[in-house]
Amino acid sequence: MRCLTSFVAVLTFLVQDVAAVGSAFGYATGTTGGGSATAQTPSSNAELVSWLGDSTARVIVLDKIYDFTDSEGSATGTACAPWTCSPNPQLAIDQNSWCENYEAGAAKTTVTYKKAGITPIAVGSNKTLLGKGKAGGIAGKGLKITGKSNIIIQNIRIYQINPQFVWGGDAIQIDGGSKIWIDHNYIQYIGRQMVVTGYGAVTAATFSNNVFEGAGTYSATCNGRHYWAALFTGNGDQITFALNYVYMTSGRGPHVGGTSGYKQYIHAYNNYYVSVAGHAFDPQVGAYVLAEGNYFNTVDQPVTTATGYAFLPVDSTHTAQCSSYIGRACVANTALSSGTLNRNDLGALSAFTSATYVKSASVKAASEVGAFVQANAGLGIIN
Ligand SMILES: *[C@@H]1O[C@H](CO)[C@@H](O)[C@H](O)[C@H]1NC(C)=O
């Protein structure tokens, strides 16, 4: 026991000077997380849960995977099969009578899933959660922020949350909150959303340099690609989505809006989309999306025709239109071996006329994005 105690003491000593790396930019500018609190590495899953959820400012360093997969055992229950494609369609756990309410015609079956995936870990205010190298992460359970602020989640892997089942769990869920920076993470094999906001307003958040790794066996689109990448539905969301690597997905990259009367303001730039067999942007009612300097490489549908506002410039006529709204030209997007970029709703631009972080953003040329994002997104780059 003494041996173990001093081992833990040494670890704590080693990580003492660690803090979040770099500075939040975009809407999350000013986020400091746990600030200068002494960095600590949790000794158990329970300690990680306790530290994330309490009201103390903390810098929590993960140097290994905290595996929750079997921590609560399994449950057996009804599921339905809304997708009839093959091979390997996801099934939907019948949570809150979802199958009866929304997929009444779908075949029913019985499934067994991991209970830990259904209940995420609550994250309180003033936290930095930082992974070490490529080693830090959480398996089998996601994170949930509900009305909290000043949070940094950086350089961690979140994966293996009931990937076979919709409603099996999200990776990062935010229902209301402000100053939240989700940076340099790697997310794969998730049941439902990789990231999701709603329905409370998320003002303001930046999702940057993350890898949304969509490759996996189970898929709602049966093509080895995850459909549920990012969903932004909060009423008043202000979100920067930049420098992310969205790879082998089939939808929601992101889906924005969809609730009448709600509005979401999304500035998406310099993201690298590769091999998306489905859509990237899906601007539903209430969405105001300015997407610039993104590179779409083999993306079936870079943007859908849904009824929200979206501005995705492709040429100098479009980029110049930005000047009278945001005080600078926009940066053109590029689509290679992809569907057409055909959305230039000025209504999207008019939503950002006083958006400081949109106006002052430093956006790279789309031609630089592939190399930059491949070298800089994901784990082990910054710490
Ligand atoms: C977070 O930190 C701020 C600034 O120090 C403080 O005012 C606030 O009470 C803290 N929140 C919590 C939940 O501890």
The ligand as an SDF file (V2000), in Angstrom:
LIG
                    3D

 14 14  0  0  0  0  0  0  0  0999 V2000
  -15.6330   29.3930  -11.4980 C   0  0  0  0  0  0  0  0  0  0  0  0
  -14.6500   30.3800  -11.3660 O   0  0  0  0  0  0  0  0  0  0  0  0
  -15.1710   31.7070  -11.2780 C   0  0  0  0  0  0  0  0  0  0  0  0
  -13.9870   32.6650  -11.3080 C   0  0  0  0  0  0  0  0  0  0  0  0
  -13.0290   32.2990  -10.3570 O   0  0  0  0  0  0  0  0  0  0  0  0
  -16.0190   31.8290  -10.0310 C   0  0  0  0  0  0  0  0  0  0  0  0
  -16.5830   33.0950   -9.9390 O   0  0  0  0  0  0  0  0  0  0  0  0
  -17.1150   30.7760  -10.0760 C   0  0  0  0  0  0  0  0  0  0  0  0
  -17.8440   30.7900   -8.8720 O   0  0  0  0  0  0  0  0  0  0  0  0
  -16.5510   29.3970  -10.3070 C   0  0  0  0  0  0  0  0  0  0  0  0
  -17.6420   28.4630  -10.4990 N   0  0  0  0  0  0  0  0  0  0  0  0
  -17.7720   27.3690   -9.7440 C   0  0  0  0  0  0  0  0  0  0  0  0
  -18.9610   26.5040  -10.0470 C   0  0  0  0  0  0  0  0  0  0  0  0
  -16.9500   27.0510   -8.9100 O   0  0  0  0  0  0  0  0  0  0  0  0
  1  2  1  0
  1 10  1  0
  2  3  1  0
  3  4  1  0
  3  6  1  0
  4  5  1  0
  6  7  1  0
  6  8  1  0
  8  9  1  0
  8 10  1  0
 10 11  1  0
 11 12  1  0
 12 13  1  0
 12 14  2  0
M  END
$$$$
